[in-house]
């Protein structure tokens, strides 16, 4: 997993989030959230790729929550 604080749209992103360990998924989520924050401040709106990644991460967290019940 990368040590960057944010994940740009050009950076690699896992194809299958279900294969990512919980801790790495949380790091990835933090990186994408930081990128979203940066894009809002710098550009006034998020990059569509960053939005898709954020949505995919939310979906994966929801799936994991369902399986842990």
C-alpha positions as CSV (number, residue, x, y, z in Angstrom):
1,X,0.0,0.0,0.0
2,X,1.3,3.5,-0.8
3,X,2.4,5.9,1.9
4,X,0.9,8.9,0.2
5,X,-1.5,11.1,2.2
6,X,-3.9,11.3,-0.8
7,X,-4.7,9.2,-3.9
8,X,-4.9,11.2,-7.2
9,X,-7.2,9.9,-10.0
10,X,-4.0,8.8,-11.8
11,X,-2.8,6.6,-9.0
12,X,-3.5,2.9,-9.0
13,X,-6.7,1.7,-7.3
14,X,-7.6,-1.9,-6.6
15,X,-9.9,-3.6,-9.1
16,X,-11.6,-5.7,-6.4
17,X,-12.0,-4.0,-3.0
18,X,-13.2,-7.2,-1.5
19,X,-9.7,-8.5,-1.6
20,X,-8.2,-5.6,0.3
21,X,-7.5,-6.1,4.0
22,X,-9.6,-4.1,6.5
23,X,-6.7,-1.9,7.6
24,X,-5.6,-1.2,4.0
25,X,-9.1,-0.4,3.0
26,X,-9.3,2.2,5.8
27,X,-6.0,3.7,4.6
28,X,-7.3,3.8,1.1
29,X,-10.5,5.5,2.2
30,X,-8.6,8.1,4.1
31,X,-6.4,8.8,1.0
32,X,-9.5,9.2,-1.2
33,X,-11.2,11.4,1.3
34,X,-8.1,13.7,1.5
35,X,-8.0,13.8,-2.3
36,X,-11.7,14.8,-2.4
37,X,-11.1,17.6,0.1
38,X,-8.1,18.8,-1.9
39,X,-10.1,18.8,-5.2
40,X,-13.0,20.8,-3.6
41,X,-10.5,23.4,-2.3
42,X,-8.3,23.6,-5.4
43,X,-10.8,23.0,-8.2
44,X,-14.2,23.8,-6.6
45,X,-15.5,20.3,-7.5
46,X,-14.2,16.7,-7.3
47,X,-12.8,14.7,-10.2
48,X,-15.3,12.1,-11.3
49,X,-12.8,9.3,-10.8
50,X,-12.3,10.3,-7.2
51,X,-16.0,10.4,-6.7
52,X,-16.4,6.9,-8.1
53,X,-13.6,5.6,-5.9
54,X,-15.3,7.2,-2.8
55,X,-18.6,5.6,-3.8
56,X,-16.9,2.2,-4.3
57,X,-15.3,2.4,-0.9
58,X,-18.5,3.3,0.8
59,X,-20.2,0.3,-0.9
60,X,-17.4,-2.0,0.2
61,X,-17.7,-0.8,3.8
62,X,-21.4,-1.3,3.7
63,X,-21.0,-4.9,2.4
64,X,-18.5,-5.7,5.1
65,X,-20.8,-4.2,7.8
66,X,-23.6,-6.5,6.5
67,X,-21.4,-9.6,6.6
68,X,-20.3,-8.8,10.2
69,X,-23.9,-8.7,11.5
